[in-house]
Amino acid sequence: MTVHIDPENWDWHIDLQPGYVAEEYEHAVTLVEARGMEVYDSDECEPDLLDDGTIRIWMSPKEAIPT
């Protein structure tokens, strides 16, 4: 699992590689939410399935980013 936060490129996501542990993902979500991120559920923004089987789940800052 990889958490990617790149505000300069407006790119925030979590990549879940095949074989990820659900409890680790839940812990990561708790951590990023505590740091001001909102993880989208599948109703808001459908996850992407990458060619290597990785699931990409999108997120965004809860507060607006100054430009």
Jmol script that loads the backbone (N, CA, C; Angstrom):
load data "model"
ATOM      1  N   MET A   1       0.841  -1.162   0.000  1.00  0.00           N
ATOM      2  CA  MET A   1       0.000   0.000   0.000  1.00  0.00           C
ATOM      3  C   MET A   1       0.896   1.237   0.000  1.00  0.00           C
ATOM      4  N   THR A   2       0.472   2.230  -0.781  1.00  0.00           N
ATOM      5  CA  THR A   2       1.207   3.479  -0.866  1.00  0.00           C
ATOM      6  C   THR A   2       0.231   4.642  -0.724  1.00  0.00           C
ATOM      7  N   VAL A   3       0.580   5.612   0.114  1.00  0.00           N
ATOM      8  CA  VAL A   3      -0.202   6.841   0.230  1.00  0.00           C
ATOM      9  C   VAL A   3       0.570   7.920  -0.530  1.00  0.00           C
ATOM     10  N   HIS A   4      -0.100   8.554  -1.482  1.00  0.00           N
ATOM     11  CA  HIS A   4       0.540   9.553  -2.338  1.00  0.00           C
ATOM     12  C   HIS A   4      -0.135  10.904  -2.104  1.00  0.00           C
ATOM     13  N   ILE A   5       0.641  11.869  -1.617  1.00  0.00           N
ATOM     14  CA  ILE A   5       0.134  13.221  -1.384  1.00  0.00           C
ATOM     15  C   ILE A   5       1.063  14.197  -2.093  1.00  0.00           C
ATOM     16  N   ASP A   6       0.550  14.816  -3.155  1.00  0.00           N
ATOM     17  CA  ASP A   6       1.340  15.735  -3.967  1.00  0.00           C
ATOM     18  C   ASP A   6       0.497  16.977  -4.270  1.00  0.00           C
ATOM     19  N   PRO A   7       0.429  17.924  -3.316  1.00  0.00           N
ATOM     20  CA  PRO A   7      -0.428  19.089  -3.525  1.00  0.00           C
ATOM     21  C   PRO A   7      -0.001  19.973  -4.687  1.00  0.00           C
ATOM     22  N   GLU A   8       1.267  19.981  -5.019  1.00  0.00           N
ATOM     23  CA  GLU A   8       1.725  20.812  -6.141  1.00  0.00           C
ATOM     24  C   GLU A   8       1.079  20.376  -7.452  1.00  0.00           C
ATOM     25  N   ASN A   9       0.787  19.084  -7.581  1.00  0.00           N
ATOM     26  CA  ASN A   9       0.174  18.541  -8.794  1.00  0.00           C
ATOM     27  C   ASN A   9      -1.279  18.142  -8.585  1.00  0.00           C
ATOM     28  N   TRP A  10      -1.874  18.542  -7.444  1.00  0.00           N
ATOM     29  CA  TRP A  10      -3.259  18.220  -7.118  1.00  0.00           C
ATOM     30  C   TRP A  10      -3.506  16.721  -7.246  1.00  0.00           C
ATOM     31  N   ASP A  11      -2.637  15.931  -6.641  1.00  0.00           N
ATOM     32  CA  ASP A  11      -2.690  14.472  -6.779  1.00  0.00           C
ATOM     33  C   ASP A  11      -2.631  13.832  -5.395  1.00  0.00           C
ATOM     34  N   TRP A  12      -3.755  13.294  -4.955  1.00  0.00           N
ATOM     35  CA  TRP A  12      -3.850  12.641  -3.646  1.00  0.00           C
ATOM     36  C   TRP A  12      -4.547  11.303  -3.843  1.00  0.00           C
ATOM     37  N   HIS A  13      -3.881  10.203  -3.502  1.00  0.00           N
ATOM     38  CA  HIS A  13      -4.513   8.895  -3.640  1.00  0.00           C
ATOM     39  C   HIS A  13      -3.815   7.853  -2.765  1.00  0.00           C
ATOM     40  N   ILE A  14      -4.494   6.740  -2.597  1.00  0.00           N
ATOM     41  CA  ILE A  14      -3.942   5.580  -1.919  1.00  0.00           C
ATOM     42  C   ILE A  14      -3.930   4.451  -2.937  1.00  0.00           C
ATOM     43  N   ASP A  15      -2.781   3.808  -3.110  1.00  0.00           N
ATOM     44  CA  ASP A  15      -2.660   2.657  -4.000  1.00  0.00           C
ATOM     45  C   ASP A  15      -2.618   1.380  -3.170  1.00  0.00           C
ATOM     46  N   LEU A  16      -3.524   0.483  -3.477  1.00  0.00           N
ATOM     47  CA  LEU A  16      -3.574  -0.810  -2.799  1.00  0.00           C
ATOM     48  C   LEU A  16      -3.098  -1.880  -3.768  1.00  0.00           C
ATOM     49  N   GLN A  17      -1.907  -2.407  -3.527  1.00  0.00           N
ATOM     50  CA  GLN A  17      -1.362  -3.439  -4.380  1.00  0.00           C
ATOM     51  C   GLN A  17      -2.027  -4.775  -4.048  1.00  0.00           C
ATOM     52  N   PRO A  18      -2.048  -5.699  -5.013  1.00  0.00           N
ATOM     53  CA  PRO A  18      -2.635  -7.014  -4.743  1.00  0.00           C
ATOM     54  C   PRO A  18      -2.039  -7.626  -3.472  1.00  0.00           C
ATOM     55  N   GLY A  19      -2.915  -8.189  -2.646  1.00  0.00           N
ATOM     56  CA  GLY A  19      -2.478  -8.800  -1.406  1.00  0.00           C
ATOM     57  C   GLY A  19      -2.444  -7.849  -0.222  1.00  0.00           C
ATOM     58  N   TYR A  20      -2.937  -6.622  -0.405  1.00  0.00           N
ATOM     59  CA  TYR A  20      -2.914  -5.669   0.710  1.00  0.00           C
ATOM     60  C   TYR A  20      -3.748  -6.214   1.871  1.00  0.00           C
ATOM     61  N   VAL A  21      -3.474  -5.719   3.057  1.00  0.00           N
ATOM     62  CA  VAL A  21      -4.182  -6.130   4.268  1.00  0.00           C
ATOM     63  C   VAL A  21      -5.236  -5.060   4.586  1.00  0.00           C
ATOM     64  N   ALA A  22      -6.484  -5.473   4.667  1.00  0.00           N
ATOM     65  CA  ALA A  22      -7.590  -4.533   4.867  1.00  0.00           C
ATOM     66  C   ALA A  22      -7.410  -3.696   6.130  1.00  0.00           C
ATOM     67  N   GLU A  23      -6.920  -4.288   7.200  1.00  0.00           N
ATOM     68  CA  GLU A  23      -6.736  -3.546   8.446  1.00  0.00           C
ATOM     69  C   GLU A  23      -5.694  -2.441   8.283  1.00  0.00           C
ATOM     70  N   GLU A  24      -4.668  -2.677   7.482  1.00  0.00           N
ATOM     71  CA  GLU A  24      -3.659  -1.650   7.232  1.00  0.00           C
ATOM     72  C   GLU A  24      -4.266  -0.496   6.427  1.00  0.00           C
ATOM     73  N   TYR A  25      -5.123  -0.820   5.466  1.00  0.00           N
ATOM     74  CA  TYR A  25      -5.801   0.219   4.701  1.00  0.00           C
ATOM     75  C   TYR A  25      -6.678   1.059   5.628  1.00  0.00           C
ATOM     76  N   GLU A  26      -7.454   0.411   6.489  1.00  0.00           N
ATOM     77  CA  GLU A  26      -8.322   1.130   7.419  1.00  0.00           C
ATOM     78  C   GLU A  26      -7.496   2.041   8.331  1.00  0.00           C
ATOM     79  N   HIS A  27      -6.348   1.578   8.766  1.00  0.00           N
ATOM     80  CA  HIS A  27      -5.465   2.393   9.600  1.00  0.00           C
ATOM     81  C   HIS A  27      -4.944   3.602   8.804  1.00  0.00           C
ATOM     82  N   ALA A  28      -4.571   3.382   7.553  1.00  0.00           N
ATOM     83  CA  ALA A  28      -4.086   4.477   6.706  1.00  0.00           C
ATOM     84  C   ALA A  28      -5.171   5.522   6.508  1.00  0.00           C
ATOM     85  N   VAL A  29      -6.400   5.091   6.295  1.00  0.00           N
ATOM     86  CA  VAL A  29      -7.516   6.030   6.133  1.00  0.00           C
ATOM     87  C   VAL A  29      -7.687   6.865   7.401  1.00  0.00           C
ATOM     88  N   THR A  30      -7.621   6.227   8.546  1.00  0.00           N
ATOM     89  CA  THR A  30      -7.724   6.954   9.817  1.00  0.00           C
ATOM     90  C   THR A  30      -6.629   8.015   9.924  1.00  0.00           C
ATOM     91  N   LEU A  31      -5.412   7.652   9.543  1.00  0.00           N
ATOM     92  CA  LEU A  31      -4.291   8.595   9.628  1.00  0.00           C
ATOM     93  C   LEU A  31      -4.446   9.773   8.674  1.00  0.00           C
ATOM     94  N   VAL A  32      -4.790   9.507   7.410  1.00  0.00           N
ATOM     95  CA  VAL A  32      -4.901  10.615   6.452  1.00  0.00           C
ATOM     96  C   VAL A  32      -6.089  11.509   6.787  1.00  0.00           C
ATOM     97  N   GLU A  33      -7.180  10.932   7.301  1.00  0.00           N
ATOM     98  CA  GLU A  33      -8.312  11.755   7.700  1.00  0.00           C
ATOM     99  C   GLU A  33      -7.951  12.639   8.891  1.00  0.00           C
ATOM    100  N   ALA A  34      -7.147  12.120   9.810  1.00  0.00           N
ATOM    101  CA  ALA A  34      -6.700  12.920  10.961  1.00  0.00           C
ATOM    102  C   ALA A  34      -5.792  14.061  10.522  1.00  0.00           C
ATOM    103  N   ARG A  35      -5.201  13.931   9.345  1.00  0.00           N
ATOM    104  CA  ARG A  35      -4.307  14.966   8.816  1.00  0.00           C
ATOM    105  C   ARG A  35      -4.987  15.845   7.770  1.00  0.00           C
ATOM    106  N   GLY A  36      -6.330  15.817   7.765  1.00  0.00           N
ATOM    107  CA  GLY A  36      -7.070  16.763   6.941  1.00  0.00           C
ATOM    108  C   GLY A  36      -7.453  16.290   5.553  1.00  0.00           C
ATOM    109  N   MET A  37      -7.365  15.001   5.285  1.00  0.00           N
ATOM    110  CA  MET A  37      -7.749  14.485   3.971  1.00  0.00           C
ATOM    111  C   MET A  37      -9.107  13.798   4.049  1.00  0.00           C
ATOM    112  N   GLU A  38      -9.806  13.775   2.931  1.00  0.00           N
ATOM    113  CA  GLU A  38     -11.066  13.057   2.809  1.00  0.00           C
ATOM    114  C   GLU A  38     -10.878  11.965   1.759  1.00  0.00           C
ATOM    115  N   VAL A  39     -11.092  10.729   2.142  1.00  0.00           N
ATOM    116  CA  VAL A  39     -10.989   9.605   1.210  1.00  0.00           C
ATOM    117  C   VAL A  39     -12.367   9.408   0.586  1.00  0.00           C
ATOM    118  N   TYR A  40     -12.421   9.426  -0.743  1.00  0.00           N
ATOM    119  CA  TYR A  40     -13.695   9.279  -1.435  1.00  0.00           C
ATOM    120  C   TYR A  40     -14.185   7.840  -1.358  1.00  0.00           C
ATOM    121  N   ASP A  41     -15.497   7.669  -1.099  1.00  0.00           N
ATOM    122  CA  ASP A  41     -16.047   6.332  -1.217  1.00  0.00           C
ATOM    123  C   ASP A  41     -16.420   6.104  -2.679  1.00  0.00           C
ATOM    124  N   SER A  42     -16.747   4.875  -3.019  1.00  0.00           N
ATOM    125  CA  SER A  42     -16.964   4.532  -4.427  1.00  0.00           C
ATOM    126  C   SER A  42     -18.176   5.240  -5.027  1.00  0.00           C
ATOM    127  N   ASP A  43     -19.100   5.742  -4.198  1.00  0.00           N
ATOM    128  CA  ASP A  43     -20.237   6.500  -4.719  1.00  0.00           C
ATOM    129  C   ASP A  43     -19.821   7.895  -5.181  1.00  0.00           C
ATOM    130  N   GLU A  44     -18.811   8.461  -4.526  1.00  0.00           N
ATOM    131  CA  GLU A  44     -18.344   9.810  -4.864  1.00  0.00           C
ATOM    132  C   GLU A  44     -17.366   9.791  -6.037  1.00  0.00           C
ATOM    133  N   CYS A  45     -16.461   8.838  -6.014  1.00  0.00           N
ATOM    134  CA  CYS A  45     -15.413   8.765  -7.030  1.00  0.00           C
ATOM    135  C   CYS A  45     -14.967   7.308  -7.126  1.00  0.00           C
ATOM    136  N   GLU A  46     -15.272   6.684  -8.216  1.00  0.00           N
ATOM    137  CA  GLU A  46     -14.961   5.269  -8.382  1.00  0.00           C
ATOM    138  C   GLU A  46     -13.452   5.036  -8.394  1.00  0.00           C
ATOM    139  N   PRO A  47     -12.972   4.052  -7.652  1.00  0.00           N
ATOM    140  CA  PRO A  47     -11.539   3.732  -7.669  1.00  0.00           C
ATOM    141  C   PRO A  47     -11.104   3.296  -9.068  1.00  0.00           C
ATOM    142  N   ASP A  48      -9.833   3.498  -9.358  1.00  0.00           N
ATOM    143  CA  ASP A  48      -9.256   3.046 -10.625  1.00  0.00           C
ATOM    144  C   ASP A  48      -8.582   1.704 -10.410  1.00  0.00           C
ATOM    145  N   LEU A  49      -8.653   0.843 -11.407  1.00  0.00           N
ATOM    146  CA  LEU A  49      -7.917  -0.414 -11.400  1.00  0.00           C
ATOM    147  C   LEU A  49      -6.776  -0.268 -12.396  1.00  0.00           C
ATOM    148  N   LEU A  50      -5.539  -0.278 -11.897  1.00  0.00           N
ATOM    149  CA  LEU A  50      -4.366  -0.103 -12.747  1.00  0.00           C
ATOM    150  C   LEU A  50      -3.986  -1.430 -13.405  1.00  0.00           C
ATOM    151  N   ASP A  51      -3.159  -1.358 -14.436  1.00  0.00           N
ATOM    152  CA  ASP A  51      -2.773  -2.534 -15.217  1.00  0.00           C
ATOM    153  C   ASP A  51      -2.135  -3.637 -14.382  1.00  0.00           C
ATOM    154  N   ASP A  52      -1.435  -3.265 -13.314  1.00  0.00           N
ATOM    155  CA  ASP A  52      -0.751  -4.271 -12.491  1.00  0.00           C
ATOM    156  C   ASP A  52      -1.638  -4.845 -11.387  1.00  0.00           C
ATOM    157  N   GLY A  53      -2.938  -4.485 -11.394  1.00  0.00           N
ATOM    158  CA  GLY A  53      -3.858  -4.981 -10.384  1.00  0.00           C
ATOM    159  C   GLY A  53      -4.000  -4.079  -9.173  1.00  0.00           C
ATOM    160  N   THR A  54      -3.259  -2.976  -9.147  1.00  0.00           N
ATOM    161  CA  THR A  54      -3.343  -2.011  -8.053  1.00  0.00           C
ATOM    162  C   THR A  54      -4.684  -1.285  -8.113  1.00  0.00           C
ATOM    163  N   ILE A  55      -5.295  -1.101  -6.955  1.00  0.00           N
ATOM    164  CA  ILE A  55      -6.517  -0.314  -6.843  1.00  0.00           C
ATOM    165  C   ILE A  55      -6.128   1.072  -6.350  1.00  0.00           C
ATOM    166  N   ARG A  56      -6.503   2.094  -7.106  1.00  0.00           N
ATOM    167  CA  ARG A  56      -6.202   3.481  -6.727  1.00  0.00           C
ATOM    168  C   ARG A  56      -7.467   4.133  -6.194  1.00  0.00           C
ATOM    169  N   ILE A  57      -7.400   4.564  -4.932  1.00  0.00           N
ATOM    170  CA  ILE A  57      -8.522   5.220  -4.270  1.00  0.00           C
ATOM    171  C   ILE A  57      -8.156   6.690  -4.099  1.00  0.00           C
ATOM    172  N   TRP A  58      -9.027   7.546  -4.581  1.00  0.00           N
ATOM    173  CA  TRP A  58      -8.751   8.980  -4.597  1.00  0.00           C
ATOM    174  C   TRP A  58      -9.177   9.648  -3.300  1.00  0.00           C
ATOM    175  N   MET A  59      -8.505  10.722  -2.979  1.00  0.00           N
ATOM    176  CA  MET A  59      -8.835  11.524  -1.806  1.00  0.00           C
ATOM    177  C   MET A  59      -8.528  12.981  -2.119  1.00  0.00           C
ATOM    178  N   SER A  60      -8.969  13.873  -1.249  1.00  0.00           N
ATOM    179  CA  SER A  60      -8.703  15.292  -1.416  1.00  0.00           C
ATOM    180  C   SER A  60      -8.620  15.949  -0.039  1.00  0.00           C
ATOM    181  N   PRO A  61      -8.054  17.135   0.014  1.00  0.00           N
ATOM    182  CA  PRO A  61      -8.022  17.858   1.293  1.00  0.00           C
ATOM    183  C   PRO A  61      -9.437  18.258   1.701  1.00  0.00           C
ATOM    184  N   LYS A  62      -9.720  18.221   2.996  1.00  0.00           N
ATOM    185  CA  LYS A  62     -11.025  18.649   3.501  1.00  0.00           C
ATOM    186  C   LYS A  62     -11.192  20.163   3.372  1.00  0.00           C
ATOM    187  N   GLU A  63     -10.100  20.881   3.518  1.00  0.00           N
ATOM    188  CA  GLU A  63     -10.110  22.348   3.404  1.00  0.00           C
ATOM    189  C   GLU A  63      -9.495  22.743   2.074  1.00  0.00           C
ATOM    190  N   ALA A  64      -9.920  23.872   1.537  1.00  0.00           N
ATOM    191  CA  ALA A  64      -9.380  24.372   0.283  1.00  0.00           C
ATOM    192  C   ALA A  64      -7.885  24.655   0.413  1.00  0.00           C
ATOM    193  N   ILE A  65      -7.162  24.346  -0.643  1.00  0.00           N
ATOM    194  CA  ILE A  65      -5.729  24.613  -0.706  1.00  0.00           C
ATOM    195  C   ILE A  65      -5.531  26.015  -1.292  1.00  0.00           C
ATOM    196  N   PRO A  66      -4.813  26.897  -0.605  1.00  0.00           N
ATOM    197  CA  PRO A  66      -4.591  28.234  -1.173  1.00  0.00           C
ATOM    198  C   PRO A  66      -3.782  28.132  -2.461  1.00  0.00           C
ATOM    199  N   THR A  67      -4.157  28.925  -3.444  1.00  0.00           N
ATOM    200  CA  THR A  67      -3.429  28.901  -4.719  1.00  0.00           C
ATOM    201  C   THR A  67      -2.579  30.128  -4.875  1.00  0.00           C
TER     202      THR A  67
END
end "model"
wireframe off; spacefill off
backbone 0.3
color backbone group
